[in-house]
Amino acid sequence: MKSRSGALYTTLSIIALAAPVAVQAQESAEGTGGIADIVVTAQKRSTSLQKTAAAITALSDETLKQSGIKDLAQVQTIVPAARFHQEGNTIQVFLRGVGSNLDFANVETTVAFNFNGTFIPREGASVGLYDLETLEVLPGPQGTLYGRSALGGVINVNFRRPSHNWETTGLLEAGNFDFFHASFAQNVPLGDSLAMRFAGDFEYNDGLMSDGSFSKKNWGARLGVVYDPADDVNVYLWGYAAQKRGHPANLVNKGTNPDTGAYDEGAFLGNDPWDTSWPNRTLLFPGGPTLSSLLGTPEAENQIFDNYAVGAQVDIGVADDVTLTYIPSYFYLNNRTFYWLGSIRSGPYRSKYDQTNHELRLSGSGDKLDWLVGVNGFHAISSGSYVIFINTTPLGAAFGLPSDLPQSSVTRLRNQGAAIFGEATYSVSPEFRIVAGGRYSYTRKKARGNSLPEGVLASVGAYTGPIPEYTFKRSFKHFDYKLGVEYDVASNAMAYFTYQTGYGPGTFNEYAPGTPVNNSLNLPQDNLVKPAKLFSWTAGIKFRTLDNRLQINNEVFYYIYKDLLMQAYNVGAPVNTIFNAKKVEIYGNQLDISFRPTPNDMITAYVSYLHNRNKDFVDTTTNISYNGISGPYSADWTIGANVYHDFQFDSGYLRLQADARYESEWFADFVHNPGTRQAPYVKANGSITWYSDSGTWNAGIWCRNITDKAVIAATAAAGIPGPATAYMDEPRTYGVRMGFNF
């Protein structure tokens, strides 16, 4: 195994008030020594971060580069009360305890991920992030403006648009695990009204796990064109392609002490948590068979991941202060992944998407009223399947266990819908504003697939009979709304209160209606899973003082989550049933602080408290109550801080930067199964970077996860000996970086 002594992926978490403040905005304020304003588009119009009634985390491309962030999974290190982590080629996203922790085709995301204003399915969220304008994280239900899959919040990624200037930018990085990363962008003006921008990205590393898995060989390419023939007309066309090869991460065994064979919550099978090999010792009796002889040895598996998308945004000024906006898009993805659940070979996991989306908006502004109305329509054809190979181990073959166990098979899912929405802000006075909005949505789902019949695992040997087909066809209608007030307490301070709702359309279980799959589990006759709803109350204040050197934003939130869609993973079950938990209560507080004591110093910090507890939560398949315990991936406390200091020289400046993040304990599933607990931890990162006075180049060294802290990611009750298997966050990484901008 290659040395992991140092794992730094530069960490420059820039976190500011209502959210981490973009580095470029901080640097633009150096002339005054204060904190600059950030412009965000999370409300589907350009607004100042400090004048937006929401706890938005806004990150610039420069922030991401300096922090060593190259994908969404790494973004979670600088977002309060968030867990973003890799699961194969899927990113599991949780904001303030709201998210979905399985990636089967019949489970939709509950946090919407968007590229340039268009919805991207969960596998598409795992592509590389490069040459961006902004990345914005907006927690809480966003049913009015976003609707689809925005029950727990929204993540918006905006590509950098072409400009009418020649520009060449690039980034080169190298580090341990044979890490190499190259990113390049070229902007080309093609006249007074036309410009083009090309960007490319390549990332490679050897496996971060001992078996060579958790490796990357990813590339992406992007083309953008801007055409603005008149002052009131702007056309932006974009397209990208992405491919992943390399070896997806294998899961490691967690929860068994290898010396005694007894349950031990924090134990891995070796001293190195990223070591997937089985120790040469016995768990049964002295002199007995070893783990490796019984279970086999995990190895690096292959994957296929091909993704491309095209889209546009057309803005036309149809009257004074009135703009018509049209956003069409097409998305395609094909994914096939193998990996190991500890001792069990898993896969293939397959998913495929063909999706079109259209949105048409009309917006306007005036002395008293800012408003926006629109319609949205989408049509998506997808499929997905997942198979466990049970008898690939010597032990499994000896007992005649099935050669493969299909746990999910959605051969075709047609998901289509339409919505009409609107939102308006009315100024009662220069200081006091009222906000109101609504969205009526219609969604229709039609699916078919195959599931194993009752008792398939009750007999020894593989099931050889026909696999029955199931079908599903339902329509869902809903109205979401938003009401809020905003009040400017002073010229540099705003208070707000907002009530809004979110909605997730219902889905289906993978068995035929009217035919119980397994009577011992008391499965319902109908395969319908009811829609989920979230009701949110938020109150906050944002203000600046000390000549714009100190910024403090604070938001208190209270959510009621009804009919939460839950699914617990069971490696031995032919169907992982989804059920509705009647009521979950979530409340907490998010405090964001930025302080710039001098033009050469910046301190940012956040403190997030999250109380996520089940109130009326009974697993209807087992009649077991889980009332009173926390939801998955929901740490009660998340605390982060970042500090940097610039040493000025005649030819440039040297920046020393460090950041750290603390999370209290959390569990990876709603059952709190043994082996799924993550103990409280702290991760720290750092970097030293030289910036030339001309701004044309920079170079530095970085380290991420300095103490090599082992933190689990997506985790489930599975594996032999178990009781759980876990994906792992990255170990310590470190390297050098050089950037240029001409």
C-alpha positions in Angstrom: 0.0 0.0 0.0 1.3 3.4 -0.9 2.2 5.8 1.9 -0.6 7.8 3.3 1.6 9.9 5.6 0.1 13.1 4.8 -3.1 13.5 3.0 -3.8 16.9 2.2 -6.0 18.2 -0.4 -5.5 21.8 0.2 -8.0 23.0 2.6 -8.9 26.5 2.4 -12.5 26.5 3.7 -13.6 30.0 3.3 -16.7 30.3 5.4 -18.5 33.5 6.0 -21.6 34.9 7.5 -24.6 33.6 6.0 -22.3 31.1 4.4 -18.7 30.8 3.6 -17.6 33.9 1.8 -16.0 33.6 -1.7 -12.3 34.1 -1.6 -12.4 36.4 -4.7 -15.0 38.6 -2.9 -12.8 38.8 0.2 -9.8 39.7 -1.9 -11.7 42.4 -3.8 -12.3 44.1 -0.5 -8.6 44.3 0.4 -8.4 47.9 -0.7 -10.8 48.9 2.2 -9.9 46.1 4.5 -13.5 45.1 4.8 -15.7 42.3 3.7 -17.2 42.6 0.2 -20.7 41.8 -0.8 -21.5 38.4 -2.4 -24.1 38.2 -5.2 -26.1 34.9 -5.2 -28.8 33.5 -7.5 -30.4 31.0 -5.2 -33.7 32.9 -5.4 -33.6 32.7 -9.2 -32.6 36.4 -9.4 -29.4 38.1 -8.5 -29.4 39.4 -4.9 -26.9 40.4 -2.3 -26.2 37.6 0.1 -26.7 39.9 3.1 -30.1 41.0 1.7 -31.3 37.4 1.0 -33.5 35.9 3.8 -31.8 32.5 3.9 -28.7 30.9 5.2 -26.9 30.5 1.9 -23.4 29.1 1.6 -21.8 30.7 -1.4 -18.4 29.5 -2.7 -16.4 30.9 -5.6 -14.2 28.8 -8.0 -11.1 30.3 -6.3 -12.4 29.1 -2.9 -12.8 25.6 -4.2 -9.4 25.5 -5.9 -7.6 26.8 -2.8 -9.5 24.3 -0.6 -8.5 21.4 -2.9 -12.2 20.7 -3.6 -12.8 18.9 -6.8 -16.2 17.3 -6.3 -19.3 17.6 -4.3 -18.3 15.0 -1.7 -15.4 17.3 -0.6 -17.7 20.4 -0.4 -19.3 19.1 2.8 -16.2 19.9 4.8 -17.1 23.6 4.7 -20.9 23.6 4.8 -22.6 23.7 8.2 -24.9 20.8 9.2 -24.2 19.0 6.0 -23.0 15.5 5.0 -22.1 14.9 1.3 -20.3 11.7 0.7 -19.6 9.3 -2.1 -21.5 6.0 -2.5 -20.1 4.4 -5.6 -20.9 6.9 -8.3 -23.6 8.5 -6.3 -23.3 11.4 -3.9 -25.5 11.1 -0.8 -26.6 14.6 0.3 -28.0 15.5 3.7 -28.7 19.1 4.7 -29.8 19.7 8.3 -30.7 16.1 8.6 -32.8 15.8 5.5 -31.6 13.5 2.7 -32.0 10.0 1.2 -29.5 7.3 2.1 -30.1 4.7 -0.6 -29.6 5.2 -4.3 -31.9 2.6 -5.8 -33.9 3.8 -8.9 -37.2 4.1 -7.0 -35.7 6.5 -4.4 -35.5 10.1 -5.4 -33.1 12.6 -3.9 -34.6 15.0 -1.3 -32.0 17.8 -2.0 -32.0 19.1 -5.5 -28.8 19.5 -7.4 -28.7 21.9 -10.4 -26.3 22.8 -13.1 -27.0 26.3 -14.5 -30.6 26.1 -13.3 -31.4 22.6 -14.5 -32.0 19.6 -12.3 -29.3 16.9 -12.3 -30.0 13.3 -11.1 -28.0 12.0 -8.1 -25.3 10.2 -10.2 -24.7 13.3 -12.2 -23.9 15.2 -8.9 -20.6 13.1 -8.6 -18.8 14.6 -11.7 -15.9 16.9 -11.2 -16.3 20.6 -10.3 -14.1 22.9 -12.2 -14.1 26.4 -13.9 -17.2 27.5 -11.9 -18.7 30.9 -11.3 -20.3 29.9 -8.0 -21.5 27.0 -5.9 -24.5 27.8 -3.6 -26.0 25.6 -0.9 -29.5 26.6 0.3 -30.9 24.5 3.2 -34.5 23.9 4.0 -37.5 23.1 1.8 -37.6 25.1 -1.5 -41.0 23.9 -2.8 -42.0 27.3 -4.3 -39.1 28.1 -6.7 -37.6 24.6 -7.2 -40.3 22.0 -6.4 -38.9 18.8 -7.7 -36.6 17.0 -5.2 -36.0 20.2 -3.2 -37.6 18.9 0.0 -34.4 19.4 2.1 -32.7 22.2 0.1 -30.9 23.1 -3.1 -27.4 23.0 -4.4 -26.8 25.2 -7.4 -23.7 25.0 -9.5 -23.1 27.7 -12.1 -20.5 27.2 -14.8 -18.2 30.2 -15.6 -19.7 31.9 -18.7 -17.7 33.1 -21.6 -16.7 36.8 -21.5 -15.5 39.2 -24.2 -11.9 39.0 -23.1 -9.0 36.7 -23.9 -8.3 34.6 -20.9 -6.3 31.5 -20.2 -6.4 29.8 -16.8 -5.0 26.6 -15.5 -4.2 24.5 -12.5 -1.6 21.7 -12.0 -1.5 19.5 -8.9 0.5 16.4 -7.8 0.6 14.5 -4.5 0.7 11.2 -2.7 -1.1 8.1 -4.0 0.3 9.2 -7.4 -2.2 12.0 -7.5 -2.3 14.2 -10.6 -4.8 16.9 -11.5 -4.9 19.2 -14.4 -7.5 21.8 -15.2 -7.5 24.3 -18.1 -9.9 26.9 -19.4 -9.6 29.2 -22.5 -11.9 32.1 -23.2 -12.1 33.4 -26.8 -13.9 36.6 -27.9 -15.4 36.2 -31.3 -16.6 39.7 -31.9 -18.6 42.3 -30.1 -21.5 40.0 -29.5 -20.1 36.5 -29.5 -17.7 34.7 -27.1 -16.7 31.1 -26.5 -15.1 29.3 -23.5 -13.6 25.8 -23.4 -12.7 24.1 -20.2 -11.2 20.6 -19.5 -10.3 18.7 -16.4 -8.4 15.5 -15.7 -7.9 13.8 -12.3 -5.9 10.6 -11.5 -4.8 8.8 -8.4 -3.9 5.3 -7.4 -6.2 3.5 -5.0 -6.7 5.0 -1.5 -7.6 1.5 -0.3 -5.0 -1.3 0.2 -6.6 -3.3 -2.6 -6.2 -0.5 -5.2 -9.9 0.5 -5.1 -11.0 4.1 -4.5 -8.9 5.3 -7.4 -9.7 7.9 -10.0 -9.2 8.2 -13.7 -11.7 10.9 -14.5 -11.9 13.5 -17.2 -14.4 16.2 -18.2 -14.8 18.7 -21.0 -17.1 21.7 -21.3 -18.0 24.2 -24.0 -19.9 27.4 -23.5 -21.0 30.1 -26.0 -22.5 33.5 -25.2 -24.3 35.6 -27.8 -25.6 39.0 -26.9 -26.7 40.8 -30.1 -28.5 43.6 -28.2 -28.5 45.1 -24.8 -31.7 43.3 -23.9 -30.9 39.9 -25.4 -28.5 37.3 -24.0 -28.2 33.7 -25.2 -26.0 31.3 -23.2 -25.4 27.8 -24.7 -23.5 25.1 -22.7 -22.6 21.5 -22.9 -20.3 19.1 -21.0 -19.1 15.5 -21.1 -17.7 13.5 -18.3 -16.2 10.0 -18.0 -15.0 8.0 -15.0 -12.9 4.8 -15.1 -10.5 3.9 -12.3 -11.8 1.6 -9.5 -14.7 2.6 -7.3 -14.2 2.4 -3.5 -14.7 -0.9 -1.7 -16.4 -0.9 1.7 -14.5 -2.0 4.8 -15.8 -4.2 7.7 -16.7 -2.3 10.8 -17.8 -3.3 14.3 -16.0 -6.6 15.0 -12.8 -6.9 17.0 -10.5 -9.1 14.9 -8.6 -10.4 18.0 -11.7 -11.6 19.9 -14.4 -11.8 17.3 -16.7 -9.8 19.6 -18.7 -6.7 18.7 -16.7 -3.5 19.0 -18.4 -0.4 17.6 -15.3 1.5 16.6 -13.2 -1.5 15.4 -12.0 -2.2 11.9 -10.4 -5.6 10.9 -6.9 -4.0 10.8 -4.9 -1.2 12.3 -5.3 0.7 9.0 -9.0 1.6 8.5 -8.4 1.9 4.7 -7.0 -1.7 4.6 -9.6 -4.0 3.0 -7.5 -7.2 3.3 -8.6 -9.8 5.7 -6.2 -10.4 8.6 -4.5 -13.8 8.9 -6.2 -14.7 12.1 -9.2 -16.7 13.1 -12.5 -15.6 14.6 -14.0 -19.1 15.3 -11.5 -21.1 17.4 -7.7 -21.4 17.7 -6.2 -23.2 14.8 -9.4 -22.9 12.8 -9.8 -21.4 9.4 -8.7 -17.8 8.8 -11.0 -15.1 7.6 -9.3 -14.9 4.1 -9.8 -18.7 3.6 -13.4 -18.4 4.5 -14.4 -15.2 2.9 -11.9 -14.5 0.1 -10.1 -11.3 -0.5 -11.6 -8.1 -1.9 -10.0 -6.6 -5.0 -10.3 -3.5 -7.1 -13.3 -3.6 -9.5 -14.1 -1.7 -12.7 -16.7 0.8 -13.5 -18.3 2.5 -16.5 -19.5 6.1 -16.1 -20.5 8.1 -19.1 -22.4 11.4 -18.8 -23.1 14.3 -21.0 -25.6 17.2 -20.9 -26.5 20.2 -23.0 -28.5 23.3 -22.1 -29.2 27.0 -22.6 -30.5 30.1 -21.0 -32.1 32.8 -23.1 -32.9 36.2 -21.5 -34.9 38.7 -23.4 -35.9 42.1 -22.0 -39.5 42.4 -23.1 -40.2 45.8 -21.3 -38.6 48.1 -18.9 -37.4 46.0 -15.9 -39.2 42.9 -17.2 -37.2 39.9 -18.5 -38.3 36.7 -20.2 -36.1 33.7 -19.4 -36.1 30.3 -21.1 -34.0 27.4 -19.8 -34.1 24.1 -21.8 -31.7 21.1 -21.1 -31.0 17.5 -21.9 -29.2 15.0 -19.6 -27.8 11.5 -20.4 -26.0 9.1 -18.0 -25.0 5.5 -18.2 -23.4 4.0 -15.1 -22.2 0.4 -14.3 -20.3 -0.2 -11.1 -18.9 -3.2 -9.1 -17.6 -3.1 -5.6 -17.2 -5.2 -2.4 -19.3 -5.0 0.8 -16.4 -6.2 2.9 -16.3 -9.9 2.1 -19.3 -9.9 -0.4 -18.8 -8.9 -4.0 -21.5 -6.5 -4.9 -22.8 -5.4 -8.3 -23.3 -4.6 -10.9 -25.1 -1.5 -9.8 -26.6 -0.1 -13.0 -28.3 3.2 -13.7 -29.3 5.0 -16.8 -31.1 8.4 -17.4 -32.5 10.2 -20.4 -34.0 13.5 -19.2 -35.3 16.7 -20.7 -36.3 19.8 -18.8 -37.8 23.1 -19.8 -38.5 26.2 -17.7 -40.0 29.5 -18.8 -40.0 32.5 -16.5 -41.1 36.1 -16.5 -39.6 38.4 -13.9 -39.8 42.1 -13.1 -38.9 44.7 -10.6 -40.2 48.1 -9.6 -40.1 50.7 -6.8 -42.5 48.6 -4.6 -42.7 45.1 -6.2 -40.3 42.5 -7.3 -41.9 39.5 -8.9 -41.3 36.2 -10.8 -43.7 33.7 -12.4 -42.9 30.6 -14.4 -43.8 27.2 -15.7 -41.6 24.1 -15.6 -41.9 20.7 -17.3 -39.7 17.6 -17.3 -39.7 14.1 -18.8 -37.3 11.5 -17.6 -36.8 7.8 -18.6 -34.6 5.9 -16.2 -33.7 2.4 -15.1 -31.6 0.9 -12.4 -30.7 -2.5 -10.9 -28.5 -3.9 -8.1 -27.3 -7.4 -7.5 -25.4 -9.0 -4.6 -23.2 -12.0 -5.4 -23.6 -14.0 -2.2 -21.7 -17.2 -3.0 -18.5 -15.6 -4.3 -16.8 -16.4 -1.0 -15.7 -19.9 -0.1 -18.0 -19.9 2.9 -21.0 -18.8 0.8 -20.3 -21.5 -1.8 -19.9 -24.2 0.9 -23.4 -23.4 2.3 -25.0 -23.3 -1.1 -26.1 -19.6 -0.8 -27.5 -18.0 -4.0 -25.1 -17.1 -6.7 -26.7 -13.7 -7.1 -29.4 -11.9 -5.3 -31.2 -9.1 -7.2 -32.1 -6.5 -4.6 -33.4 -3.9 -6.9 -34.6 -4.1 -10.5 -36.4 -1.2 -12.1 -36.3 -2.0 -15.8 -38.1 1.2 -16.8 -39.3 4.3 -14.9 -41.0 7.1 -16.7 -41.1 10.2 -14.5 -42.8 13.3 -15.9 -44.4 16.4 -14.6 -45.3 20.1 -14.9 -45.6 23.0 -12.5 -46.6 26.6 -12.4 -45.0 28.8 -9.8 -44.6 32.4 -8.7 -43.1 34.6 -6.0 -43.2 38.3 -5.2 -41.7 40.7 -2.7 -43.7 43.8 -1.8 -42.1 46.8 -0.1 -44.6 48.2 2.4 -42.0 50.8 3.3 -38.3 51.2 2.5 -37.5 49.1 5.6 -40.3 46.5 5.6 -41.1 43.9 2.9 -43.6 41.0 2.6 -42.7 37.9 0.6 -45.3 35.4 -0.8 -45.1 32.6 -3.3 -46.8 29.4 -4.5 -46.3 26.4 -6.7 -48.8 23.9 -8.1 -47.1 20.7 -9.3 -48.3 17.6 -11.1 -46.1 14.5 -11.3 -46.9 11.1 -13.0 -44.8 8.0 -12.5 -45.1 4.8 -14.4 -42.7 1.9 -13.7 -42.1 -1.8 -14.2 -39.5 -4.2 -12.9 -38.8 -7.6 -11.3 -38.6 -8.8 -7.8 -37.9 -12.2 -6.2 -40.9 -14.0 -4.8 -41.6 -14.9 -1.1 -39.2 -17.4 0.6 -36.4 -17.2 -1.9 -33.8 -17.2 0.9 -35.7 -19.7 3.0 -34.2 -22.7 1.1 -30.6 -23.5 0.6 -29.3 -22.9 -2.9 -29.8 -20.3 -5.6 -33.3 -19.4 -6.8 -33.7 -20.7 -10.4 -37.4 -20.0 -11.1 -38.8 -17.0 -13.0 -38.6 -13.6 -11.4 -42.1 -12.0 -11.4 -42.7 -8.6 -12.9 -44.3 -5.7 -10.9 -45.8 -2.5 -12.2 -46.6 0.9 -10.8 -48.6 3.8 -12.2 -49.7 6.8 -10.1 -50.2 10.6 -10.3 -49.4 13.1 -7.6 -50.7 16.7 -7.3 -49.6 19.2 -4.7 -49.5 22.9 -3.8 -46.5 24.4 -2.0 -46.4 28.0 -0.6 -44.1 30.5 1.1 -44.9 33.5 3.3 -42.3 35.8 4.8 -41.4 39.2 6.1 -38.1 41.1 6.0 -37.2 44.2 8.0 -34.1 46.4 7.8 -33.3 47.0 11.4 -30.5 49.4 10.3 -28.6 50.2 7.1 -26.3 47.2 7.8 -28.7 44.8 9.5 -31.7 42.8 8.3 -34.1 40.5 10.2 -36.4 38.0 8.6 -39.0 35.3 9.2 -40.1 32.8 6.6 -42.6 29.9 6.5 -42.4 27.6 3.6 -43.2 24.0 2.5 -41.6 21.3 0.5 -42.9 18.2 -1.1 -41.6 14.9 -2.5 -43.9 12.9 -4.8 -44.6 9.3 -3.7 -42.9 6.3 -5.1 -43.2 2.5 -5.1 -41.9 -0.6 -3.5 -40.5 -3.3 -5.8 -43.2 -5.9 -5.7 -46.5 -6.5 -7.4 -49.6 -4.9 -5.7 -51.8 -7.5 -4.0 -49.0 -10.1 -3.7 -47.1 -10.0 -0.4 -43.4 -10.7 -1.0 -42.8 -12.1 2.4 -45.6 -12.5 4.9 -43.2 -12.6 7.9 -42.4 -9.0 7.2 -46.0 -8.0 7.0 -45.6 -6.1 3.8 -48.6 -4.1 2.6 -50.6 -5.3 -0.4 -50.2 -2.0 -2.2 -46.7 -1.0 -3.5 -47.5 2.7 -3.2 -45.3 4.8 -0.9 -47.0 8.0 0.1 -45.6 11.5 -0.7 -43.4 13.2 1.9 -44.0 16.8 3.1 -41.8 19.2 5.1 -43.0 22.4 6.9 -40.4 24.9 7.8 -40.2 28.0 10.1 -37.0 30.1 10.0 -36.0 33.3 11.6 -32.8 35.1 11.2 -30.7 38.2 11.4 -27.8 39.4 9.3 -25.6 42.4 10.2 -22.2 44.0 9.8 -20.3 46.3 12.1 -16.8 47.6 12.8 -16.6 49.3 9.4 -17.6 46.1 7.6 -14.9 44.1 9.2 -17.2 41.9 11.3 -20.2 40.1 9.9 -22.6 37.9 11.9 -25.5 35.9 10.5 -27.7 33.7 12.6 -30.7 31.6 11.6 -33.0 29.6 13.9 -35.0 26.9 12.1 -37.8 24.5 13.0 -39.0 21.7 10.6 -41.8 19.2 10.8 -41.2 16.3 8.4 -44.3 14.2 7.7 -44.5 10.8 5.9 -40.7 10.7 5.6 -39.6 8.1 3.1 -37.3 5.6 4.8 -35.5 2.5 3.7 -33.0 0.5 5.7 -30.5 -1.7 3.8 -30.5 -5.4 4.5 -28.0 -7.4 2.5 -30.0 -10.6 2.9 -33.4 -9.3 1.9 -34.8 -9.7 -1.7 -36.7 -6.4 -1.2 -35.5 -3.4 0.8 -38.9 -2.0 1.7 -39.6 1.8 1.7 -42.1 3.0 4.3 -43.5 6.3 5.6 -42.4 7.5 9.0 -45.3 9.7 10.2 -43.4 12.5 11.9 -39.9 13.7 12.5 -39.1 17.0 14.3 -36.0 19.0 13.4 -34.9 22.2 14.9 -31.6 24.1 15.5 -29.5 27.1 15.0 -26.8 28.1 12.5 -24.4 30.9 13.4 -21.9 32.2 10.8 -19.2 34.7 11.6 -16.6 36.5 9.5 -14.0 38.8 11.0 -11.3 40.7 9.1 -9.2 42.5 11.7 -6.6 43.7 9.1 -6.4 43.6 5.3 -4.0 40.7 5.7 -6.1 38.5 8.1 -9.3 36.7 7.8 -11.1 34.6 10.4 -14.4 32.7 9.6 -16.3 30.3 11.7 -19.7 28.6 12.0 -21.5 26.8 14.8 -24.5 24.6 13.9 -26.8 22.9 16.3 -29.1 20.3 14.9 -31.8 18.4 16.9 -33.2 15.8 14.6 -35.4 13.3 16.4 -38.2 10.9 15.5 -41.5 11.7 17.0 -43.9 9.2 15.4 -41.7 6.8 13.6 -42.7 3.1 13.3 -41.3 0.7 10.8 -44.5 -0.6 9.3 -42.8 -3.8 8.0 -41.7 -4.8 11.5 -43.9 -2.7 13.8 -40.7 -1.6 15.6 -40.8 2.0 17.0 -37.8 4.2 16.6 -39.2 7.2 18.4 -36.8 9.5 20.2 -33.6 8.6 18.3 -31.8 10.8 15.7 -32.0 10.5 12.0 -29.2 9.3 9.7 -26.1 11.5 9.2 -27.3 14.1 11.7 -24.6 15.3 14.1 -26.1 17.4 16.9 -23.1 19.8 16.6 -21.0 20.9 13.7 -18.3 23.5 14.3 -15.9 24.9 11.8 -13.2 27.6 11.6 -10.8 28.9 9.0 -8.0 31.4 9.4 -5.4 32.8 7.1 -2.7 35.5 7.2 -1.0 37.1 4.2 2.7 38.1 4.4 3.3 41.0 2.0 6.4 41.3 -0.2 7.4 43.6 -3.1 6.9 40.8 -5.6 3.7 39.2 -4.1 2.3 37.8 -0.9 2.5 34.5 1.0 -0.7 33.1 2.4 -0.7 30.7 5.4 -4.1 29.1 5.9 -5.6 26.4 8.1 -9.1 25.2 8.9 -10.7 22.5 11.0 -14.2 21.0 11.4 -15.7 19.2 14.4 -18.7 16.9 14.3 -20.4 15.2 17.2 -21.5 11.6 16.9 -23.9 10.4 14.3 -25.4 7.2 12.9 -25.6 6.2 9.3 -29.1 4.7 9.4 -32.3 5.3 11.2 -32.1 2.0 13.1 -28.8 2.9 14.7 -27.5 -0.5 13.8 -24.3 -1.8 15.4 -21.3 -0.6 13.4 -23.0 2.4 11.9 -21.9 5.0 14.5 -19.3 7.6 13.8 -17.6 8.8 16.9 -17.0 12.6 17.4 -14.1 13.7 15.4 -12.0 16.7 14.3 -10.4 17.1 10.8 -7.8 19.8 10.0 -6.3 21.0 6.8 -3.7 23.5 5.8 -1.8 25.2 2.9 1.0 27.6 2.1 0.6 29.5 -1.2 2.6 32.2 -2.9 0.7 34.7 -5.1 2.6 36.8 -7.6 2.1 40.5 -7.5 0.9 40.5 -11.1 -1.8 37.9 -10.3 -0.7 35.7 -13.2 0.6 32.7 -11.2 0.6 31.1 -7.8 2.2 28.0 -6.3 2.0 26.2 -3.0 1.8 23.1 -0.9 -1.2 21.7 0.8 -2.4 18.9 3.1 -5.9 17.6 3.8 -6.9 15.5 6.8 -3.6 16.3 8.5 -4.0 13.8 11.3 -5.2 11.0 9.0 -8.5 10.8 10.8 -10.7 7.8 9.8 -14.3 8.9 9.2 -17.0 6.7 7.7 -19.1 7.8 4.8 -22.1 5.8 3.5 -22.5 2.9 5.8 -25.0 0.0 6.2 -25.7 -3.1 8.2 -24.0 -5.7 5.9 -21.0 -7.9 5.4 -19.4 -10.9 7.0 -18.6 -10.8 9.9 -20.1 -7.2 10.0 -22.1 -6.1 11.7 -21.6 -3.2 9.2 -19.6 -2.2 6.2 -18.6 1.4 5.4 -17.3 3.6 2.7 -14.5 5.8 4.0 -13.8 9.5 3.7 -10.4 10.1 2.2 -7.2 9.5 4.2 -4.5 12.1 4.6 -3.5 13.5 1.2 -0.9 16.1 0.4 0.9 17.7 -2.6 1.9 20.7 -4.5 -0.1 23.1 -6.7 0.6 25.6 -9.4 -2.0 27.9 -11.0 -1.8 30.5 -13.8 -4.1 33.1 -15.2 -3.3 35.2 -18.3 
